[in-house]
Amino acid sequence: MDSWLIYGAYGFTGRLVAEEAAKRGLKPILAGRDPKKLRPLAERLGLPFRVAALDDASALDAALEDIQAVLNTAGPFVQTADPLIKTCLKKRVHYLDITGEIPVFQKAFQLDGEARGRGVALIPGVGFDVVPTDCLAAHVHQRLPGASRLKLAVAGLLRPSRGTLKTMLGFLPQGGWVRKNGQLEAFPLGEGKEQIRFPLKTLDAYPIPWGDLETAWRTTGIPNITTYLALPGSLMGLGGPGIRLSQKAAKSSLLQRGMISALRLLPEGPNEKTMKKEHGYVYARVEQDDGQAIEAWLETPETYRFTALSCLASVDELFRLRPVGALTPALAFGEDFVLKVEGIKRYDTLP
Ligand SMILES: NC(=O)c1ccc[n+]([C@@H]2O[C@H](COP(=O)([O-])OP(=O)(O)OC[C@H]3O[C@@H](n4cnc5c(N)ncnc54)[C@H](OP(=O)(O)O)[C@@H]3O)[C@@H](O)[C@H]2O)c1
């Protein structure tokens, strides 16, 4: 039987994945660096566990012994992906993670040849960022293969977890990006507001450097890509000026450290009720040079709930399809993969 391991299992999102896996009778091995946090979780869920810090190569080797796949949920992934990917390649173990960080995708894709040579799959981004956006980008592109522009937008990130906010704060000083003529280009945060129609309402959205600037480029080859985040109504008062002010503050390493440390005052992530009740939304539009365009939308379970479900669906597909190489989710599992995640609706038109 294929065995797999969740690294970072006691973090907020890792725990959601581990709990959902246990509920389904699956037996992943739980892993992380802190035995005091790992053991109680493993005991509560009745799952085996292995302790390994990422800077301890021999402990990592031992943790990956007799494992066929690792799902990394420990972020920021700029700090965790490298040692795990290195060990996975060495031990011929498949690697998945839930990053949305551009440099992590870039590094993984550079290892495509090595991954193929070792017969393993490296598939970063199997969470809300980027499974639904990547699959929807592939879906609209397949309906308009001559498209030269792609617009992707997400809504519904109502209560980001502490881990997500920490990761975002780390990248905030670098500002925004868009992809133009195949290259990443700086784009000022808080500028370029657009009104985007989602299934329930039209929302104001701002360009943000979402991981799809790398993954959708790899999946579709479309050379001009902008990725937007729609802010909920209550945050719109802050809008562009609020985003610019946060970026300015995060540029000071002292203030950035202060903001990261203040995150412990916030809830760890969305609560059960929010995760049951809320939804995530994704919009994709491709356009040709002659103005012809195609749009599509997805409604998903709440974004963290989606991530847990999507991780489990990815592990299933990995063992069923056995892809190799450094791949985006849509390249690894197909554009319709997102429809295999429970509770997804895809719309090609809106009433
Ligand atoms: N793509 C998506 O849609 C998506 C969805 C959800 C989350 N995420 C990302 O996933 C990451 C985790 O989010 P979260 O909400 O679960 O955060 P969290 O509750 O803060 O958990 C972070 C986990 O990572 C571990 N970790 C961090 N740095 C580590 C290191 N250097 N070595 C070993 N373990 C390390 C932490 O262990 P310690 O407690 O020992 O530090 C903890 O287990 C974030 O980067 C977030 O942005 C992405």
The ligand as an ORCA input file, in Angstrom:
! r2SCAN-3c Opt
* xyz 0 1
  N      -2.204     27.577     -1.021
  C      -3.195     27.694     -0.171
  O      -4.322     27.805     -0.576
  C      -2.924     27.683      1.298
  C      -3.954     27.362      2.182
  C      -3.671     27.336      3.556
  C      -2.395     27.651      4.008
  N      -1.439     27.964      3.088
  C      -0.066     28.268      3.521
  O       0.348     27.191      4.338
  C       1.240     27.659      5.326
  C       0.756     27.180      6.687
  O      -0.424     27.836      7.005
  P      -1.116     27.561      8.413
  O      -2.315     28.376      8.451
  O      -1.245     26.095      8.618
  O       0.011     28.156      9.381
  P       0.406     27.762     10.871
  O      -0.788     27.355     11.653
  O       1.257     28.871     11.345
  O       1.305     26.445     10.712
  C       2.581     26.519     10.162
  C       3.243     25.154     10.331
  O       4.498     25.193      9.669
  C       5.518     24.749     10.554
  N       6.773     25.390     10.205
  C       6.979     26.694      9.866
  N       8.288     26.902      9.623
  C       8.912     25.717      9.805
  C      10.254     25.283      9.697
  N      11.244     26.133      9.350
  N      10.543     23.997      9.960
  C       9.568     23.134     10.312
  N       8.275     23.470     10.445
  C       7.950     24.751     10.182
  C       5.024     25.159     11.925
  O       5.698     24.412     12.922
  P       6.186     25.128     14.294
  O       4.933     25.380     15.098
  O       7.094     24.117     14.888
  O       6.853     26.427     13.897
  C       3.541     24.779     11.786
  O       3.364     23.398     11.930
  C       1.300     29.180      5.169
  O       2.450     29.494      4.420
  C       0.053     29.514      4.376
  O       0.197     30.669      3.598
  C      -1.673     27.976      1.769
*
